[in-house]
Amino acid sequence: MEGLGTEGSILVDNVASRPQILEAAIHHMQRIKYVGEYVQDVLSKARLEIESQDHLLKIGKKEGAESEMAEIQKVKEIWQKFYNTLKGATKSE
């Protein structure tokens, strides 16, 4: 299919915060970058969520958005813990 992974729309709630809008854009960029690999399984989704939080933290650091950074870091830690749990479960199978 022509154009696959290069076009799309980003839908956000009408009261979306700036980090939520940026995260939606980051996930769109991930779909372009990873195309067929994008969210093949739960472990991949967790990895991509961590990657998106890292991007948000870099943006926040550049812009001095301290009020947003703590929440982004908290979300990243939740995804990292989830990822580590899944990774551990995968190793023991």
N, C-alpha and C positions, 0 to 999 in steps of 0.2 A: 504494500500500500504506500503510495507516494506521500511524502510529508509526515510519515509516522514519526512521532517523537520530536517534531519541530514546531508544531502548532498546538494551540489549545487556549482554553479560557481558564481564568482563575476566579473561582467563586468564593466570596467571603460574606459573612453576615453583615448586616447594615450597621452593627455596633462593634465591629471587629477592631481590636487594638492594633497598633502599629506592628508589634512583634507577630501577631497572628497573620497580618497581611504579608509581611516579609517572609514568614515561614511558608505560606502558600506559594509564594514566588520561588522560594528555594526548592520546595518539592517539585514544582514544575521544571526547574532546571535539572533536578535529579532525574526526572522522567526522560528528559532530552539526553542527558549524559549516559544513563544506564540502559535506555530503551528496553530491550527484552528482559534484562535482569531485574527490572524495577519491581520490588515487592513480590518476589517469587514465594517467599515463606515468611513466617513470623520473625525469624532471626534476622533476615534481610531488612524487614521493615524496622526493627529495633535499631539496626546499624545505621539505616538512613535517617531515622529520627535523631540519633546522637549526632550524626554529621550535620543535620540542619540546625541543631542547637548550638554546635560549634560555630557555624556561620553567623548565627544570631549574636553570639557572644563577641565575635570579632567586630561585627557592625556596631554593637553597643559600646564596645571599648573605644572604637574610633570616634564615636559621636558623643561619648561621655554620658550615656544613658544609664546612670547608676540605678535609677528606680526600676528599670526593666531587667537589669542584669541579674539581680538576686532571684527573680522569678524564673528567668531562663535557666540559670544554673540549677535551680531546684528541679525543674522539669528534666534537664539533662541527667541529673543524678538518678532520677526515677527510671528513665530509659536505660541508663547504664546498668543499674541494678537488675532490671528486667532482662537485659541482654546477657549479663553475666550468669543469671539463673538459667536462662535457656541454653547458653553455651555449656554450662556444667551438666545440664540434663542430656544434652546431645552427646557429650563425651562418655557418659555412663551407660549409654544404650549399646 
